Amino acid sequence: MSLIFIFSFVYIVKSYEPHNDYEDITIDFKDKKYDLKGIKVVIDPGHGGSDPGAPSYYGENESAIVMSVGEKLQKVLEESNAEVVMTRAGNETVELDDRDAKGDIFISLHSDAFESNEPTGFTTFYAHDSQIDLATAINEGLNEQSLLPNKGVQTMPYQVIDQIKYPGTLVELGFLSNDVDDYLLNTEDYQNRLVYGIVEGIEIYVTDYDNKE
């Protein structure tokens, strides 16, 4: 039954794919303004260059998808007065050891894959106890915007966040091995939803977590 649901959902989503004689339906998130002045955010689009990451059936592979999301996130954060550092520019190879950029907040972007096509949804990970609050806040923000299940906040010693000494989270935006996740992650509108979910999460962190005793 789960496979029937997945493929039915994909069919519905694809049936609304814009054609040449239709105007794109976009999601307007610009009503809410953010002010993140004084916050330095390091965006780490995972993989890149010789490491394409997980493959996609509907479009781009993982490294291209997370780079697209990362660049959109950079634009919105800079418009919100935050300072932004990208750990890679374009489709280039950057070793994990070299992604240890300095900042106030570190966000590593990924899209998962699994042997089975059933797993679906997004997850936020942390490596140190000091990173739990950020991972939780980003999870809260994404939960407001994502159309996929929330797999929660989990701990995992991923090198890219384990090696930094300040708040960081690794976000798995969805599963490219799942038809629905894969299709959505390859659409501009859904990438925009994820971006504003992450920005909302940063604001939650700065407002509700960063200043608590």
MDAnalysis code that builds the backbone (N, CA, C; Angstrom):
import MDAnalysis as mda
import numpy as np

u = mda.Universe.empty(639, n_residues=213, atom_resindex=np.repeat(np.arange(213), 3), trajectory=True)
u.add_TopologyAttr("name", ["N", "CA", "C"] * 213)
u.add_TopologyAttr("resid", np.arange(1, 214))
u.add_TopologyAttr("resname", ["MET", "SER", "LEU", "ILE", "PHE", "ILE", "PHE", "SER", "PHE", "VAL", "TYR", "ILE", "VAL", "LYS", "SER", "TYR", "GLU", "PRO", "HIS", "ASN", "ASP", "TYR", "GLU", "ASP", "ILE", "THR", "ILE", "ASP", "PHE", "LYS", "ASP", "LYS", "LYS", "TYR", "ASP", "LEU", "LYS", "GLY", "ILE", "LYS", "VAL", "VAL", "ILE", "ASP", "PRO", "GLY", "HIS", "GLY", "GLY", "SER", "ASP", "PRO", "GLY", "ALA", "PRO", "SER", "TYR", "TYR", "GLY", "GLU", "ASN", "GLU", "SER", "ALA", "ILE", "VAL", "MET", "SER", "VAL", "GLY", "GLU", "LYS", "LEU", "GLN", "LYS", "VAL", "LEU", "GLU", "GLU", "SER", "ASN", "ALA", "GLU", "VAL", "VAL", "MET", "THR", "ARG", "ALA", "GLY", "ASN", "GLU", "THR", "VAL", "GLU", "LEU", "ASP", "ASP", "ARG", "ASP", "ALA", "LYS", "GLY", "ASP", "ILE", "PHE", "ILE", "SER", "LEU", "HIS", "SER", "ASP", "ALA", "PHE", "GLU", "SER", "ASN", "GLU", "PRO", "THR", "GLY", "PHE", "THR", "THR", "PHE", "TYR", "ALA", "HIS", "ASP", "SER", "GLN", "ILE", "ASP", "LEU", "ALA", "THR", "ALA", "ILE", "ASN", "GLU", "GLY", "LEU", "ASN", "GLU", "GLN", "SER", "LEU", "LEU", "PRO", "ASN", "LYS", "GLY", "VAL", "GLN", "THR", "MET", "PRO", "TYR", "GLN", "VAL", "ILE", "ASP", "GLN", "ILE", "LYS", "TYR", "PRO", "GLY", "THR", "LEU", "VAL", "GLU", "LEU", "GLY", "PHE", "LEU", "SER", "ASN", "ASP", "VAL", "ASP", "ASP", "TYR", "LEU", "LEU", "ASN", "THR", "GLU", "ASP", "TYR", "GLN", "ASN", "ARG", "LEU", "VAL", "TYR", "GLY", "ILE", "VAL", "GLU", "GLY", "ILE", "GLU", "ILE", "TYR", "VAL", "THR", "ASP", "TYR", "ASP", "ASN", "LYS", "GLU"])
u.atoms.positions = np.array([
    [0.823, -1.214, 0.000],
    [0.000, 0.000, 0.000],
    [0.857, 1.263, 0.000],
    [1.994, 1.209, 0.715],
    [2.852, 2.401, 0.783],
    [3.383, 2.770, -0.590],
    [3.747, 1.760, -1.407],
    [4.253, 2.036, -2.750],
    [3.163, 2.639, -3.620],
    [1.934, 2.148, -3.467],
    [0.811, 2.700, -4.236],
    [0.618, 4.164, -3.880],
    [0.698, 4.483, -2.584],
    [0.540, 5.873, -2.149],
    [1.641, 6.759, -2.716],
    [2.882, 6.280, -2.649],
    [4.017, 7.068, -3.128],
    [3.857, 7.395, -4.603],
    [3.585, 6.391, -5.410],
    [3.472, 6.624, -6.847],
    [2.239, 7.445, -7.193],
    [1.172, 7.295, -6.402],
    [-0.021, 8.125, -6.623],
    [0.297, 9.583, -6.336],
    [1.048, 9.815, -5.261],
    [1.420, 11.181, -4.906],
    [2.305, 11.792, -5.982],
    [3.260, 11.011, -6.475],
    [4.129, 11.504, -7.540],
    [3.320, 11.869, -8.767],
    [2.339, 11.029, -9.089],
    [1.502, 11.314, -10.268],
    [0.750, 12.622, -10.087],
    [0.218, 12.843, -8.880],
    [-0.518, 14.077, -8.615],
    [0.400, 15.284, -8.729],
    [1.594, 15.177, -8.097],
    [2.554, 16.280, -8.154],
    [2.950, 16.570, -9.590],
    [3.250, 15.528, -10.343],
    [3.709, 15.720, -11.718],
    [2.594, 16.241, -12.617],
    [1.327, 15.933, -12.265],
    [0.213, 16.415, -13.075],
    [0.075, 17.911, -13.010],
    [0.685, 18.532, -11.976],
    [0.651, 19.985, -11.840],
    [1.945, 20.622, -12.311],
    [2.771, 19.855, -12.965],
    [4.016, 20.393, -13.505],
    [3.690, 21.459, -14.545],
    [4.300, 22.657, -14.489],
    [3.940, 23.730, -15.403],
    [4.258, 23.389, -16.849],
    [3.341, 23.734, -17.741],
    [3.531, 23.571, -19.174],
    [3.786, 24.942, -19.802],
    [4.091, 24.949, -21.062],
    [4.435, 26.193, -21.749],
    [3.302, 27.206, -21.725],
    [2.050, 26.727, -21.682],
    [0.915, 27.647, -21.743],
    [0.372, 27.988, -20.359],
    [1.100, 27.634, -19.309],
    [0.695, 27.986, -17.952],
    [1.760, 28.850, -17.297],
    [1.306, 29.682, -16.379],
    [2.232, 30.517, -15.630],
    [2.647, 29.789, -14.362],
    [3.924, 29.846, -14.024],
    [4.424, 29.187, -12.824],
    [3.679, 29.683, -11.589],
    [3.293, 28.752, -10.718],
    [2.718, 29.112, -9.431],
    [3.853, 29.127, -8.422],
    [4.117, 30.276, -7.843],
    [5.232, 30.401, -6.912],
    [4.723, 30.695, -5.510],
    [5.540, 30.417, -4.534],
    [5.202, 30.629, -3.137],
    [5.842, 31.929, -2.679],
    [5.056, 32.837, -2.160],
    [5.570, 34.135, -1.745],
    [5.849, 34.133, -0.251],
    [7.131, 34.161, 0.108],
    [7.529, 34.184, 1.509],
    [7.993, 35.576, 1.933],
    [7.839, 36.558, 1.061],
    [8.487, 37.837, 1.301],
    [7.715, 38.731, 2.258],
    [6.556, 38.283, 2.732],
    [5.787, 39.104, 3.660],
    [6.521, 39.249, 4.989],
    [7.258, 38.221, 5.395],
    [7.986, 38.281, 6.657],
    [9.422, 38.699, 6.408],
    [9.866, 39.681, 7.150],
    [11.239, 40.170, 7.031],
    [12.060, 39.683, 8.220],
    [13.310, 39.363, 7.960],
    [14.217, 38.896, 8.995],
    [15.346, 39.904, 9.152],
    [15.824, 40.058, 10.376],
    [16.995, 40.902, 10.618],
    [18.003, 40.078, 11.406],
    [19.002, 39.576, 10.717],
    [20.025, 38.726, 11.326],
    [21.382, 39.426, 11.347],
    [21.349, 40.745, 11.479],
    [22.577, 41.521, 11.533],
    [23.448, 41.064, 12.696],
    [24.742, 40.906, 12.420],
    [25.673, 40.479, 13.443],
    [25.856, 38.973, 13.523],
    [25.104, 38.228, 12.710],
    [25.195, 36.773, 12.698],
    [25.992, 36.332, 11.474],
    [27.006, 35.518, 11.685],
    [27.808, 34.968, 10.592],
    [27.420, 33.509, 10.390],
    [26.858, 33.223, 9.222],
    [26.365, 31.877, 8.927],
    [27.271, 31.211, 7.899],
    [27.751, 30.037, 8.228],
    [28.531, 29.245, 7.285],
    [27.599, 28.228, 6.645],
    [27.480, 28.280, 5.311],
    [26.652, 27.339, 4.568],
    [27.572, 26.335, 3.891],
    [27.321, 25.074, 4.149],
    [28.147, 24.001, 3.592],
    [27.302, 23.117, 2.672],
    [27.266, 23.431, 1.370],
    [26.569, 22.533, 0.443],
    [27.396, 21.257, 0.284],
    [26.860, 20.135, 0.699],
    [27.631, 18.903, 0.738],
    [28.108, 18.422, -0.623],
    [29.183, 17.627, -0.592],
    [29.730, 16.982, -1.787],
    [30.264, 18.027, -2.780],
    [30.150, 17.761, -4.086],
    [30.653, 18.687, -5.098],
    [31.882, 18.169, -5.813],
    [32.090, 18.611, -7.045],
    [33.264, 18.236, -7.821],
    [33.301, 16.750, -8.125],
    [34.339, 16.087, -7.680],
    [34.506, 14.657, -7.937],
    [33.548, 13.791, -7.126],
    [32.828, 14.404, -6.187],
    [31.878, 13.670, -5.343],
    [30.466, 14.210, -5.591],
    [29.689, 13.573, -6.488],
    [28.363, 14.089, -6.823],
    [27.300, 13.791, -5.782],
    [27.612, 12.931, -4.804],
    [26.610, 12.573, -3.809],
    [25.602, 11.593, -4.362],
    [24.424, 11.581, -3.789],
    [23.382, 10.638, -4.187],
    [22.819, 10.996, -5.561],
    [22.498, 9.992, -6.379],
    [21.930, 10.264, -7.705],
    [20.445, 10.589, -7.624],
    [19.957, 11.316, -8.638],
    [18.544, 11.655, -8.729],
    [17.953, 11.073, -10.003],
    [16.721, 10.603, -9.913],
    [16.023, 10.087, -11.087],
    [15.366, 11.225, -11.864],
    [14.833, 12.221, -11.145],
    [14.043, 13.276, -11.772],
    [14.853, 14.475, -12.256],
    [16.087, 14.615, -11.784],
    [16.811, 15.824, -12.172],
    [18.263, 15.783, -11.768],
    [18.673, 16.749, -10.932],
    [20.065, 16.901, -10.539],
    [20.427, 15.937, -9.403],
    [21.735, 15.640, -9.297],
    [22.184, 14.804, -8.196],
    [22.296, 15.636, -6.918],
    [22.689, 14.973, -5.836],
    [22.704, 15.623, -4.529],
    [23.553, 16.879, -4.486],
    [24.767, 16.832, -5.028],
    [25.662, 17.989, -4.920],
    [25.070, 19.210, -5.604],
    [24.384, 19.011, -6.729],
    [23.780, 20.136, -7.449],
    [22.549, 20.665, -6.723],
    [21.745, 19.754, -6.172],
    [20.539, 20.174, -5.449],
    [20.899, 21.003, -4.228],
    [21.842, 20.507, -3.424],
    [22.168, 21.242, -2.190],
    [22.919, 22.526, -2.505],
    [23.624, 22.580, -3.633],
    [24.268, 23.827, -4.033],
    [23.203, 24.856, -4.404],
    [22.169, 24.409, -5.102],
    [21.078, 25.301, -5.473],
    [20.378, 25.837, -4.227],
    [20.089, 24.959, -3.281],
    [19.460, 25.390, -2.024],
    [20.398, 26.328, -1.265],
    [21.686, 25.997, -1.246],
    [22.665, 26.822, -0.536],
    [22.765, 28.222, -1.095],
    [22.758, 28.348, -2.417],
    [22.841, 29.672, -3.036],
    [21.579, 30.487, -2.774],
    [20.432, 29.827, -2.781],
    [19.179, 30.522, -2.448],
    [19.195, 30.972, -0.994],
    [19.705, 30.096, -0.130],
    [19.794, 30.433, 1.292],
    [20.747, 31.598, 1.512],
    [21.868, 31.604, 0.815],
    [22.829, 32.708, 0.912],
    [22.163, 34.038, 0.555],
    [21.395, 34.041, -0.514],
    [20.744, 35.273, -0.968],
    [19.768, 35.803, 0.088],
    [18.938, 34.923, 0.633],
    [17.948, 35.359, 1.614],
    [18.629, 35.822, 2.900],
    [19.672, 35.123, 3.323],
    [20.380, 35.525, 4.547],
    [21.067, 36.873, 4.381],
    [21.682, 37.087, 3.227],
    [22.343, 38.378, 2.992],
    [21.316, 39.502, 2.914],
    [20.160, 39.215, 2.361],
    [19.080, 40.209, 2.352],
    [18.571, 40.480, 3.762],
    [18.821, 39.532, 4.670],
    [18.416, 39.680, 6.070],
    [19.547, 40.224, 6.939],
    [20.600, 40.755, 6.286],
    [21.724, 41.426, 6.946],
    [22.709, 40.488, 7.638],
    [22.615, 39.193, 7.370],
    [23.585, 38.258, 7.935],
    [24.841, 38.237, 7.067],
    [25.971, 37.906, 7.676],
    [27.198, 37.648, 6.927],
    [27.208, 36.167, 6.572],
    [27.545, 35.841, 5.331],
    [27.477, 34.453, 4.868],
    [28.820, 34.012, 4.304],
    [29.235, 32.810, 4.688],
    [30.415, 32.169, 4.120],
    [29.971, 30.852, 3.495],
    [30.354, 30.616, 2.241],
    [30.077, 29.348, 1.575],
    [31.342, 28.494, 1.598],
    [31.199, 27.209, 1.961],
    [32.386, 26.350, 2.025],
    [32.839, 25.885, 0.645],
    [31.989, 26.001, -0.352],
    [32.407, 25.745, -1.731],
    [31.641, 26.662, -2.666],
    [32.255, 26.941, -3.807],
    [31.639, 27.793, -4.821],
    [31.454, 26.960, -6.081],
    [30.208, 26.732, -6.462],
    [29.960, 25.952, -7.665],
    [30.314, 24.486, -7.479],
    [30.517, 23.811, -8.593],
    [30.751, 22.370, -8.570],
    [32.244, 22.080, -8.413],
    [32.757, 22.308, -7.213],
    [34.172, 22.080, -6.947],
    [34.342, 21.093, -5.802],
    [35.491, 20.448, -5.784],
    [35.808, 19.487, -4.733],
    [36.461, 20.202, -3.554],
    [35.869, 20.066, -2.385],
    [36.442, 20.624, -1.155],
    [36.464, 19.505, -0.124],
    [37.636, 19.173, 0.366],
    [37.767, 18.102, 1.351],
    [37.084, 18.490, 2.660],
    [36.636, 17.479, 3.395],
    [35.946, 17.735, 4.658],
    [36.805, 18.543, 5.619],
    [38.096, 18.259, 5.658],
    [38.999, 18.989, 6.555],
    [39.040, 20.478, 6.252],
    [38.748, 20.840, 5.007],
    [38.828, 22.229, 4.581],
    [37.488, 22.962, 4.686],
    [36.492, 22.313, 5.225],
    [35.174, 22.949, 5.369],
    [34.983, 23.541, 6.765],
    [36.064, 23.575, 7.529],
    [36.029, 24.071, 8.906],
    [36.129, 25.588, 8.933],
    [35.156, 26.259, 8.322],
    [35.144, 27.724, 8.297],
    [34.643, 28.262, 9.637],
    [35.050, 29.474, 9.952],
    [34.671, 30.087, 11.216],
    [33.370, 30.869, 11.059],
    [32.509, 30.768, 12.060],
    [31.255, 31.499, 12.027],
    [30.530, 31.388, 13.350],
    [29.278, 31.833, 13.366],
    [28.423, 31.715, 14.549],
    [27.496, 30.512, 14.433],
    [27.111, 30.197, 13.189],
    [26.194, 29.101, 12.901],
    [26.706, 28.365, 11.674],
    [26.698, 27.051, 11.732],
    [27.169, 26.224, 10.619],
    [26.019, 25.324, 10.171],
    [25.699, 25.351, 8.867],
    [24.617, 24.525, 8.336],
    [25.135, 23.747, 7.135],
    [25.181, 22.430, 7.267],
    [25.616, 21.560, 6.176],
    [24.388, 20.953, 5.517],
    [24.275, 21.115, 4.206],
    [23.089, 20.697, 3.460],
    [23.347, 19.408, 2.690],
    [22.428, 18.467, 2.832],
    [22.548, 17.177, 2.151],
    [21.163, 16.669, 1.754],
    [21.133, 15.677, 0.878],
    [19.913, 14.920, 0.592],
    [20.278, 13.451, 0.640],
    [19.541, 12.701, 1.397],
    [19.881, 11.332, 1.742],
    [19.542, 10.352, 0.616],
    [19.982, 9.132, 0.772],
    [19.637, 8.047, -0.147],
    [19.701, 6.738, 0.626],
    [18.906, 5.772, 0.171],
    [18.828, 4.501, 0.865],
    [18.588, 3.411, -0.169],
    [18.894, 2.176, 0.185],
    [18.668, 1.081, -0.754],
    [17.181, 0.923, -1.062],
    [16.351, 1.070, -0.053],
    [14.905, 1.016, -0.240],
    [14.391, 2.378, -0.675],
    [13.288, 2.406, -1.450],
    [12.708, 3.682, -1.857],
    [11.632, 4.155, -0.889],
    [11.465, 3.461, 0.239],
    [10.406, 3.828, 1.178],
    [10.773, 4.974, 2.122],
    [12.007, 5.048, 2.653],
    [12.310, 6.151, 3.577],
    [12.053, 7.520, 2.951],
    [11.461, 8.408, 3.730],
    [11.104, 9.743, 3.248],
    [11.234, 10.734, 4.396],
    [11.447, 11.993, 4.055],
    [11.427, 13.021, 5.077],
    [12.765, 13.693, 5.331],
    [12.743, 14.703, 6.185],
    [13.947, 15.475, 6.506],
    [14.376, 15.210, 7.941],
    [15.673, 15.395, 8.199],
    [16.255, 15.159, 9.513],
    [17.300, 16.230, 9.794],
    [17.392, 16.674, 11.034],
    [18.485, 17.571, 11.428],
    [19.370, 16.833, 12.436],
    [20.686, 16.882, 12.190],
    [21.651, 16.167, 13.010],
    [22.551, 17.138, 13.774],
    [23.044, 16.670, 14.919],
    [24.059, 17.397, 15.667],
    [25.132, 16.411, 16.101],
    [26.335, 16.917, 16.365],
    [27.446, 16.061, 16.769],
    [27.803, 16.249, 18.237],
    [27.614, 17.477, 18.761],
    [27.954, 17.783, 20.152],
    [26.704, 18.283, 20.872],
    [26.674, 18.120, 22.181],
    [25.536, 18.608, 22.961],
    [25.313, 20.103, 22.766],
    [26.393, 20.841, 22.533],
    [26.274, 22.290, 22.344],
    [25.581, 22.647, 21.026],
    [25.353, 21.649, 20.173],
    [24.718, 21.885, 18.879],
    [23.241, 21.485, 18.863],
    [22.747, 20.932, 19.972],
    [21.366, 20.437, 20.011],
    [20.368, 21.553, 19.755],
    [20.595, 22.705, 20.390],
    [19.639, 23.808, 20.267],
    [19.485, 24.266, 18.819],
    [20.600, 24.401, 18.104],
    [20.527, 24.829, 16.709],
    [19.813, 23.784, 15.866],
    [20.181, 22.513, 16.030],
    [19.529, 21.451, 15.262],
    [18.027, 21.421, 15.530],
    [17.647, 21.659, 16.784],
    [16.231, 21.667, 17.162],
    [15.504, 22.844, 16.527],
    [16.134, 24.017, 16.558],
    [15.516, 25.222, 15.988],
    [15.345, 25.094, 14.472],
    [16.380, 24.601, 13.792],
    [16.281, 24.414, 12.347],
    [15.202, 23.387, 12.019],
    [15.109, 22.361, 12.844],
    [14.060, 21.356, 12.649],
    [12.676, 21.978, 12.786],
    [12.524, 22.861, 13.758],
    [11.242, 23.540, 13.957],
    [10.883, 24.393, 12.745],
    [11.871, 25.136, 12.233],
    [11.616, 25.981, 11.069],
    [11.260, 25.172, 9.839],
    [11.997, 24.103, 9.591],
    [11.707, 23.251, 8.442],
    [10.345, 22.577, 8.574],
    [9.975, 22.251, 9.789],
    [8.687, 21.596, 10.008],
    [7.523, 22.471, 9.572],
    [7.723, 23.798, 9.606],
    [6.681, 24.725, 9.196],
    [6.529, 24.782, 7.668],
    [7.587, 24.433, 6.936],
    [7.584, 24.627, 5.483],
    [7.660, 23.326, 4.674],
    [8.284, 22.308, 5.233],
    [8.469, 21.074, 4.471],
    [7.143, 20.372, 4.220],
    [7.031, 19.761, 3.055],
    [5.865, 18.947, 2.726],
    [6.115, 17.478, 3.035],
    [7.286, 17.175, 3.564],
    [7.686, 15.795, 3.833],
    [7.679, 15.522, 5.339],
    [7.649, 14.253, 5.725],
    [7.640, 13.921, 7.155],
    [8.882, 14.427, 7.884],
    [8.682, 14.762, 9.143],
    [9.770, 15.216, 9.998],
    [10.339, 14.010, 10.733],
    [11.583, 13.658, 10.433],
    [12.221, 12.510, 11.081],
    [12.945, 12.906, 12.358],
    [12.818, 14.177, 12.727],
    [13.284, 14.612, 14.030],
    [14.726, 15.074, 14.093],
    [15.194, 15.278, 15.330],
    [16.548, 15.726, 15.628],
    [17.333, 14.515, 16.125],
    [18.440, 14.237, 15.475],
    [19.211, 13.039, 15.816],
    [20.688, 13.398, 15.982],
    [21.388, 12.572, 16.722],
    [22.819, 12.792, 16.912],
    [23.620, 11.824, 16.049],
    [24.663, 12.349, 15.429],
    [25.535, 11.557, 14.571],
    [26.855, 12.310, 14.433],
    [27.995, 11.651, 14.659],
    [29.285, 12.353, 14.617],
    [29.806, 12.562, 13.193],
    [28.997, 13.180, 12.339],
    [29.470, 13.504, 10.994],
    [30.670, 14.447, 11.099],
    [31.711, 14.162, 10.369],
    [32.951, 14.932, 10.510],
    [32.744, 16.427, 10.324],
    [31.927, 16.785, 9.340],
    [31.812, 18.196, 8.978],
    [31.249, 19.041, 10.116],
    [30.414, 18.430, 10.986],
    [29.924, 19.182, 12.147],
    [30.663, 18.782, 13.423],
    [31.251, 17.604, 13.431],
    [31.999, 17.158, 14.599],
    [33.283, 17.968, 14.780],
    [33.853, 18.438, 13.659],
    [35.145, 19.129, 13.726],
    [35.029, 20.609, 14.086],
    [33.818, 21.155, 14.059],
    [33.675, 22.565, 14.417],
    [33.372, 22.695, 15.905],
    [33.720, 23.838, 16.472],
    [33.593, 24.057, 17.913],
    [32.519, 25.083, 18.236],
    [31.561, 25.236, 17.351],
    [30.461, 26.170, 17.591],
    [29.176, 25.532, 17.067],
    [28.005, 26.149, 17.284],
    [26.747, 25.517, 16.896],
    [26.672, 25.183, 15.407],
    [26.372, 23.938, 15.111],
    [26.266, 23.492, 13.738],
    [25.249, 22.377, 13.621],
    [24.719, 22.198, 12.431],
    [23.782, 21.110, 12.172],
    [23.961, 20.614, 10.747],
    [23.778, 19.334, 10.559],
    [23.754, 18.751, 9.218],
    [22.311, 18.407, 8.911],
    [21.801, 18.957, 7.812],
    [20.399, 18.781, 7.451],
    [20.277, 17.849, 6.247],
    [19.558, 16.761, 6.442],
    [19.188, 15.898, 5.328],
    [17.808, 16.366, 4.872],
    [17.745, 16.979, 3.698],
    [16.527, 17.636, 3.236],
    [15.464, 16.661, 2.746],
    [15.863, 15.448, 2.428],
    [14.941, 14.440, 1.915],
    [15.729, 13.286, 1.338],
    [15.031, 12.285, 0.823],
    [15.667, 11.098, 0.269],
    [15.540, 11.085, -1.250],
    [16.668, 11.175, -1.945],
    [16.629, 11.094, -3.404],
    [16.277, 9.687, -3.867],
    [16.337, 8.722, -2.980],
    [15.936, 7.357, -3.309],
    [14.420, 7.181, -3.232],
    [13.718, 8.208, -2.755],
    [12.264, 8.180, -2.686],
    [11.686, 9.046, -3.800],
    [10.715, 8.515, -4.541],
    [10.192, 9.221, -5.710],
    [9.620, 10.599, -5.370],
    [8.864, 10.680, -4.289],
    [8.237, 11.953, -3.923],
    [9.279, 12.965, -3.482],
    [10.153, 12.559, -2.562],
    [11.212, 13.454, -2.087],
    [12.065, 13.939, -3.249],
    [12.464, 13.001, -4.097],
    [13.331, 13.310, -5.238],
    [12.690, 14.352, -6.142],
    [11.430, 14.131, -6.471],
    [10.745, 15.062, -7.368],
    [10.653, 16.459, -6.745],
    [10.257, 16.517, -5.477],
    [10.103, 17.816, -4.820],
    [11.432, 18.550, -4.705],
    [12.492, 17.836, -4.336],
    [13.799, 18.473, -4.150],
    [14.359, 19.044, -5.444],
    [13.843, 18.614, -6.575],
    [14.292, 19.127, -7.865],
    [13.433, 20.270, -8.385],
    [12.516, 20.787, -7.549],
    [11.673, 21.903, -7.969],
    [12.104, 23.189, -7.267],
    [12.044, 24.304, -7.984],
    [12.440, 25.604, -7.432],
    [11.567, 26.004, -6.248],
    [10.252, 25.819, -6.392],
    [9.347, 26.247, -5.329],
    [9.606, 25.499, -4.031],
    [9.865, 24.205, -4.129],
    [10.105, 23.451, -2.903],
    [11.456, 23.809, -2.296],
    [12.442, 24.042, -3.120],
    [13.724, 24.510, -2.595],
    [13.549, 25.825, -1.849],
    [12.696, 26.704, -2.367],
    [12.424, 27.970, -1.676],
    [11.742, 27.730, -0.331],
    [10.843, 26.755, -0.280],
    [10.206, 26.426, 0.999],
    [11.263, 26.013, 2.021],
    [12.201, 25.187, 1.582],
    [13.253, 24.719, 2.485],
    [14.122, 25.876, 2.966],
    [14.447, 26.776, 2.054],
    [15.270, 27.928, 2.411],
    [14.605, 28.756, 3.495],
    [13.340, 29.058, 3.328],
    [12.670, 29.888, 4.325],
    [12.413, 29.128, 5.613],
    [12.301, 27.813, 5.529],
    [12.227, 27.021, 6.745],
    [13.515, 27.115, 7.538],
    [14.641, 27.051, 6.837],
    [15.945, 27.150, 7.504],
    [16.144, 28.545, 8.097],
    [15.789, 29.581, 7.341],
    [15.931, 30.953, 7.850],
    [15.042, 31.152, 9.077],
    [13.834, 30.617, 9.004],
    [12.943, 30.696, 10.167],
    [13.578, 29.978, 11.360],
    [14.216, 28.846, 11.098],
    [14.894, 28.119, 12.162],
    [16.035, 28.908, 12.772],
    [16.776, 29.625, 11.936],
    [17.867, 30.460, 12.449],
    [17.306, 31.551, 13.351],
    [16.205, 32.143, 12.931],
    [15.598, 33.186, 13.771],
    [15.098, 32.595, 15.092],
    [14.509, 31.413, 15.040],
    [14.074, 30.748, 16.267],
    [15.270, 30.537, 17.191],
    [16.376, 30.086, 16.615],
    [17.574, 29.838, 17.425],
    [18.094, 31.121, 18.049],
    [18.228, 32.159, 17.245],
    [18.769, 33.425, 17.736],
    [17.857, 34.033, 18.795],
    [16.549, 33.901, 18.603],
    [15.583, 34.524, 19.505],
    [15.338, 33.709, 20.765],
    [15.155, 32.399, 20.592],
    [14.692, 31.568, 21.704],
    [15.764, 30.734, 22.390],
    [16.886, 30.501, 21.684],
    [17.898, 29.602, 22.257],
    [19.207, 30.306, 22.574],
    [19.678, 31.148, 21.637],
    [21.034, 31.686, 21.734],
    [21.229, 32.578, 22.949],
    [20.161, 33.208, 23.423],
    [20.320, 34.164, 24.519],
    [19.869, 33.608, 25.866],
    [19.498, 32.318, 25.884],
    [19.033, 31.789, 27.156],
    [20.219, 31.495, 28.078],
    [19.986, 31.518, 29.354],
    [21.063, 31.288, 30.317],
    [21.350, 29.790, 30.442],
])
